[in-house]
Amino acid sequence: MAIKFVDVMADFWQFWSASEGPPDAEKIERFRQSVVAPYQTLFDSVQWFEKLLQDEHLLDYFTKITPLIDQMKLLDTQLRQNWASDWAKFIGLFPDMAWSGTVYMMPSLFCFDGRVQEVGGQVSLLLGVDVMAWLKQTNLTPFLHHEWTHLYHAQVVPDIVEKRLFWALWSEGLAVYVSRRLNLTANFTEILLTPELVTRTEELLPKIAAELLDKIDSEQREDYADFFFGRIERTDIPARSGYHIGLRVVTHLSERYTLPELLRLTGDPLRHEITVVLKTLTYCHS
């Protein structure tokens, strides 16, 4: 079965071109009717959207998205043009990749650039063009390889229902690791790790590693957010630091495990391996 593409952005562009002027109640209603309603199952599937579709949040969203529109259009076009060649490169590393679900290209209301989750009972890939633009992404190939790694990872360990923080650290670290391996000439920004993030995370490495170690079994959303969300309230650690720490963990373990073995590590054995590496990072920078 072939991958199915659902182009929510096409409806968004029609809405946007017909909605000149400052955001108001009428514009909000048009957005709900022309962009949300045709894809209600999709918008219902993302837990944060119920709050973000309220009037005050949409007014703020339309204001903040306006300067990003041109970049969003460029990225939307790039996704379509480069998908086949980027997919072929990924399949070259993972020829047994069998995922054939649905891809949604959409405005994510600043929730995500990429997200793998069920929509209507099917594992789907959600691509948030607005956040891609906000992150100033220009080369989407490493980003797509990152998201496809999540899908492949779910294929090789299909029965994982793990909500503890160590699994998020591991799965995101693996995705960054594979993306970097497939794109050796890409810079840190292109593999989702800005130079500033890497520098600050390294400066605070013992502190962040110690906190991750302390919260390794946490299932609290706020703990996940502190390490993986693009915008956080805390100022003592950089947003998205978990991506870089995860990469450090996977890179360390790649000295003893092959890539197929890394992808199949799970449960308490994996938790133990991560704990050992985090303890090392807590006491040194190398």
Contacts in CASP RR format, 6 or more apart in sequence:
PFRMAT RR
TARGET T0000
AUTHOR 0000-0000-0000
METHOD contacts of the structure
MODEL  1
MAIKFVDVMADFWQFWSASEGPPDAEKIERFRQSVVAPYQTLFDSVQWFE
KLLQDEHLLDYFTKITPLIDQMKLLDTQLRQNWASDWAKFIGLFPDMAWS
GTVYMMPSLFCFDGRVQEVGGQVSLLLGVDVMAWLKQTNLTPFLHHEWTH
LYHAQVVPDIVEKRLFWALWSEGLAVYVSRRLNLTANFTEILLTPELVTR
TEELLPKIAAELLDKIDSEQREDYADFFFGRIERTDIPARSGYHIGLRVV
THLSERYTLPELLRLTGDPLRHEITVVLKTLTYCHS
1 100 0 8 1.000
1 101 0 8 1.000
2 100 0 8 1.000
3 99 0 8 1.000
3 100 0 8 1.000
3 101 0 8 1.000
3 102 0 8 1.000
3 103 0 8 1.000
4 101 0 8 1.000
4 102 0 8 1.000
4 103 0 8 1.000
5 102 0 8 1.000
5 103 0 8 1.000
5 105 0 8 1.000
6 39 0 8 1.000
6 42 0 8 1.000
6 102 0 8 1.000
6 103 0 8 1.000
6 104 0 8 1.000
6 105 0 8 1.000
7 105 0 8 1.000
8 35 0 8 1.000
8 39 0 8 1.000
8 42 0 8 1.000
8 104 0 8 1.000
8 105 0 8 1.000
8 106 0 8 1.000
8 107 0 8 1.000
9 76 0 8 1.000
9 105 0 8 1.000
9 106 0 8 1.000
9 107 0 8 1.000
9 129 0 8 1.000
11 34 0 8 1.000
11 35 0 8 1.000
11 38 0 8 1.000
11 39 0 8 1.000
12 35 0 8 1.000
12 106 0 8 1.000
12 107 0 8 1.000
13 73 0 8 1.000
14 34 0 8 1.000
15 30 0 8 1.000
15 31 0 8 1.000
15 34 0 8 1.000
15 35 0 8 1.000
16 69 0 8 1.000
18 30 0 8 1.000
19 27 0 8 1.000
19 30 0 8 1.000
19 31 0 8 1.000
21 27 0 8 1.000
23 58 0 8 1.000
23 59 0 8 1.000
23 62 0 8 1.000
23 63 0 8 1.000
24 59 0 8 1.000
25 55 0 8 1.000
27 62 0 8 1.000
28 55 0 8 1.000
28 58 0 8 1.000
28 59 0 8 1.000
31 58 0 8 1.000
31 62 0 8 1.000
32 53 0 8 1.000
35 107 0 8 1.000
36 43 0 8 1.000
36 53 0 8 1.000
39 104 0 8 1.000
39 106 0 8 1.000
41 119 0 8 1.000
41 120 0 8 1.000
42 104 0 8 1.000
42 106 0 8 1.000
42 119 0 8 1.000
42 126 0 8 1.000
43 49 0 8 1.000
43 53 0 8 1.000
45 117 0 8 1.000
45 118 0 8 1.000
45 119 0 8 1.000
45 120 0 8 1.000
46 108 0 8 1.000
46 111 0 8 1.000
46 115 0 8 1.000
46 117 0 8 1.000
46 126 0 8 1.000
48 109 0 8 1.000
48 111 0 8 1.000
49 109 0 8 1.000
49 111 0 8 1.000
51 57 0 8 1.000
52 58 0 8 1.000
52 61 0 8 1.000
52 109 0 8 1.000
52 110 0 8 1.000
52 111 0 8 1.000
53 109 0 8 1.000
57 109 0 8 1.000
61 109 0 8 1.000
61 110 0 8 1.000
64 110 0 8 1.000
65 72 0 8 1.000
65 107 0 8 1.000
65 130 0 8 1.000
68 130 0 8 1.000
68 133 0 8 1.000
68 134 0 8 1.000
71 133 0 8 1.000
71 136 0 8 1.000
72 129 0 8 1.000
72 130 0 8 1.000
72 132 0 8 1.000
72 133 0 8 1.000
75 129 0 8 1.000
75 132 0 8 1.000
75 133 0 8 1.000
75 137 0 8 1.000
75 140 0 8 1.000
76 105 0 8 1.000
76 129 0 8 1.000
78 140 0 8 1.000
79 105 0 8 1.000
79 127 0 8 1.000
79 129 0 8 1.000
79 140 0 8 1.000
79 144 0 8 1.000
82 140 0 8 1.000
82 141 0 8 1.000
82 144 0 8 1.000
83 144 0 8 1.000
86 140 0 8 1.000
86 141 0 8 1.000
86 144 0 8 1.000
86 145 0 8 1.000
87 144 0 8 1.000
87 148 0 8 1.000
89 141 0 8 1.000
89 145 0 8 1.000
89 182 0 8 1.000
90 97 0 8 1.000
90 144 0 8 1.000
90 145 0 8 1.000
90 148 0 8 1.000
90 182 0 8 1.000
91 97 0 8 1.000
93 178 0 8 1.000
93 181 0 8 1.000
93 182 0 8 1.000
94 152 0 8 1.000
97 148 0 8 1.000
97 151 0 8 1.000
97 152 0 8 1.000
97 155 0 8 1.000
98 155 0 8 1.000
99 123 0 8 1.000
99 148 0 8 1.000
99 151 0 8 1.000
99 152 0 8 1.000
99 154 0 8 1.000
99 155 0 8 1.000
101 122 0 8 1.000
101 123 0 8 1.000
101 124 0 8 1.000
101 125 0 8 1.000
102 119 0 8 1.000
102 122 0 8 1.000
102 124 0 8 1.000
102 125 0 8 1.000
103 124 0 8 1.000
103 125 0 8 1.000
103 127 0 8 1.000
104 119 0 8 1.000
104 124 0 8 1.000
104 125 0 8 1.000
104 126 0 8 1.000
104 127 0 8 1.000
105 127 0 8 1.000
105 128 0 8 1.000
105 129 0 8 1.000
106 126 0 8 1.000
106 127 0 8 1.000
106 128 0 8 1.000
106 129 0 8 1.000
107 128 0 8 1.000
107 129 0 8 1.000
107 130 0 8 1.000
108 114 0 8 1.000
108 115 0 8 1.000
108 126 0 8 1.000
108 128 0 8 1.000
108 129 0 8 1.000
108 130 0 8 1.000
108 131 0 8 1.000
109 130 0 8 1.000
110 130 0 8 1.000
110 131 0 8 1.000
110 134 0 8 1.000
111 128 0 8 1.000
111 131 0 8 1.000
112 126 0 8 1.000
112 128 0 8 1.000
112 131 0 8 1.000
113 127 0 8 1.000
113 128 0 8 1.000
113 131 0 8 1.000
113 132 0 8 1.000
113 135 0 8 1.000
113 137 0 8 1.000
113 143 0 8 1.000
114 125 0 8 1.000
114 126 0 8 1.000
114 127 0 8 1.000
114 128 0 8 1.000
114 131 0 8 1.000
114 143 0 8 1.000
114 147 0 8 1.000
115 125 0 8 1.000
115 126 0 8 1.000
115 128 0 8 1.000
116 123 0 8 1.000
116 124 0 8 1.000
116 125 0 8 1.000
116 126 0 8 1.000
116 147 0 8 1.000
116 150 0 8 1.000
116 151 0 8 1.000
116 154 0 8 1.000
117 123 0 8 1.000
117 124 0 8 1.000
117 126 0 8 1.000
118 124 0 8 1.000
119 126 0 8 1.000
123 151 0 8 1.000
123 154 0 8 1.000
125 147 0 8 1.000
125 148 0 8 1.000
125 151 0 8 1.000
127 147 0 8 1.000
132 140 0 8 1.000
132 143 0 8 1.000
135 192 0 8 1.000
136 189 0 8 1.000
137 143 0 8 1.000
137 189 0 8 1.000
137 190 0 8 1.000
138 190 0 8 1.000
139 186 0 8 1.000
139 190 0 8 1.000
141 183 0 8 1.000
141 186 0 8 1.000
141 190 0 8 1.000
142 179 0 8 1.000
142 180 0 8 1.000
142 182 0 8 1.000
142 183 0 8 1.000
142 186 0 8 1.000
142 190 0 8 1.000
142 191 0 8 1.000
142 192 0 8 1.000
143 179 0 8 1.000
143 190 0 8 1.000
143 192 0 8 1.000
145 178 0 8 1.000
145 179 0 8 1.000
145 182 0 8 1.000
145 183 0 8 1.000
146 175 0 8 1.000
146 176 0 8 1.000
146 178 0 8 1.000
146 179 0 8 1.000
146 191 0 8 1.000
146 192 0 8 1.000
147 175 0 8 1.000
149 174 0 8 1.000
149 175 0 8 1.000
149 178 0 8 1.000
149 179 0 8 1.000
150 171 0 8 1.000
150 175 0 8 1.000
152 263 0 8 1.000
153 171 0 8 1.000
153 174 0 8 1.000
153 175 0 8 1.000
153 263 0 8 1.000
154 160 0 8 1.000
156 260 0 8 1.000
156 263 0 8 1.000
156 264 0 8 1.000
157 263 0 8 1.000
157 264 0 8 1.000
157 266 0 8 1.000
160 167 0 8 1.000
160 266 0 8 1.000
162 266 0 8 1.000
162 267 0 8 1.000
163 219 0 8 1.000
164 216 0 8 1.000
164 217 0 8 1.000
164 218 0 8 1.000
164 219 0 8 1.000
164 271 0 8 1.000
165 212 0 8 1.000
165 215 0 8 1.000
165 216 0 8 1.000
165 217 0 8 1.000
165 218 0 8 1.000
165 219 0 8 1.000
165 223 0 8 1.000
165 224 0 8 1.000
165 227 0 8 1.000
166 216 0 8 1.000
166 217 0 8 1.000
166 270 0 8 1.000
166 271 0 8 1.000
166 274 0 8 1.000
166 275 0 8 1.000
167 270 0 8 1.000
168 224 0 8 1.000
168 227 0 8 1.000
168 228 0 8 1.000
169 212 0 8 1.000
169 227 0 8 1.000
169 242 0 8 1.000
169 245 0 8 1.000
169 246 0 8 1.000
169 249 0 8 1.000
169 274 0 8 1.000
170 246 0 8 1.000
170 249 0 8 1.000
170 250 0 8 1.000
170 265 0 8 1.000
170 270 0 8 1.000
170 274 0 8 1.000
172 228 0 8 1.000
172 242 0 8 1.000
172 243 0 8 1.000
172 246 0 8 1.000
173 242 0 8 1.000
173 243 0 8 1.000
173 246 0 8 1.000
173 247 0 8 1.000
173 249 0 8 1.000
173 250 0 8 1.000
174 250 0 8 1.000
174 262 0 8 1.000
174 263 0 8 1.000
176 191 0 8 1.000
176 192 0 8 1.000
176 193 0 8 1.000
176 243 0 8 1.000
176 244 0 8 1.000
176 246 0 8 1.000
176 247 0 8 1.000
176 250 0 8 1.000
177 247 0 8 1.000
177 250 0 8 1.000
177 251 0 8 1.000
177 254 0 8 1.000
177 262 0 8 1.000
178 259 0 8 1.000
179 186 0 8 1.000
179 191 0 8 1.000
179 192 0 8 1.000
180 186 0 8 1.000
180 191 0 8 1.000
180 247 0 8 1.000
181 259 0 8 1.000
183 190 0 8 1.000
183 191 0 8 1.000
187 195 0 8 1.000
188 194 0 8 1.000
188 195 0 8 1.000
188 197 0 8 1.000
188 198 0 8 1.000
189 195 0 8 1.000
192 240 0 8 1.000
192 243 0 8 1.000
193 240 0 8 1.000
193 243 0 8 1.000
193 244 0 8 1.000
193 247 0 8 1.000
196 238 0 8 1.000
197 238 0 8 1.000
197 239 0 8 1.000
197 240 0 8 1.000
197 241 0 8 1.000
197 243 0 8 1.000
197 244 0 8 1.000
198 244 0 8 1.000
200 238 0 8 1.000
200 241 0 8 1.000
201 208 0 8 1.000
201 237 0 8 1.000
201 238 0 8 1.000
201 241 0 8 1.000
201 242 0 8 1.000
201 244 0 8 1.000
201 245 0 8 1.000
202 244 0 8 1.000
202 285 0 8 1.000
204 236 0 8 1.000
204 237 0 8 1.000
204 238 0 8 1.000
204 241 0 8 1.000
205 245 0 8 1.000
205 281 0 8 1.000
205 285 0 8 1.000
206 281 0 8 1.000
206 282 0 8 1.000
206 283 0 8 1.000
206 284 0 8 1.000
206 285 0 8 1.000
207 236 0 8 1.000
207 237 0 8 1.000
208 227 0 8 1.000
208 237 0 8 1.000
208 241 0 8 1.000
208 242 0 8 1.000
208 245 0 8 1.000
209 245 0 8 1.000
209 278 0 8 1.000
209 279 0 8 1.000
209 281 0 8 1.000
209 282 0 8 1.000
210 278 0 8 1.000
210 282 0 8 1.000
211 237 0 8 1.000
212 227 0 8 1.000
212 242 0 8 1.000
212 245 0 8 1.000
212 278 0 8 1.000
213 275 0 8 1.000
213 278 0 8 1.000
213 279 0 8 1.000
213 282 0 8 1.000
215 223 0 8 1.000
216 271 0 8 1.000
216 274 0 8 1.000
216 275 0 8 1.000
216 278 0 8 1.000
217 271 0 8 1.000
218 224 0 8 1.000
225 232 0 8 1.000
226 232 0 8 1.000
226 234 0 8 1.000
226 237 0 8 1.000
227 237 0 8 1.000
227 240 0 8 1.000
227 241 0 8 1.000
227 242 0 8 1.000
227 245 0 8 1.000
228 240 0 8 1.000
228 242 0 8 1.000
228 243 0 8 1.000
229 239 0 8 1.000
229 240 0 8 1.000
230 239 0 8 1.000
230 240 0 8 1.000
231 239 0 8 1.000
232 239 0 8 1.000
245 278 0 8 1.000
245 281 0 8 1.000
248 277 0 8 1.000
248 281 0 8 1.000
249 274 0 8 1.000
249 277 0 8 1.000
249 278 0 8 1.000
249 281 0 8 1.000
250 262 0 8 1.000
252 277 0 8 1.000
252 280 0 8 1.000
253 262 0 8 1.000
253 265 0 8 1.000
253 273 0 8 1.000
253 277 0 8 1.000
254 262 0 8 1.000
257 265 0 8 1.000
265 273 0 8 1.000
END
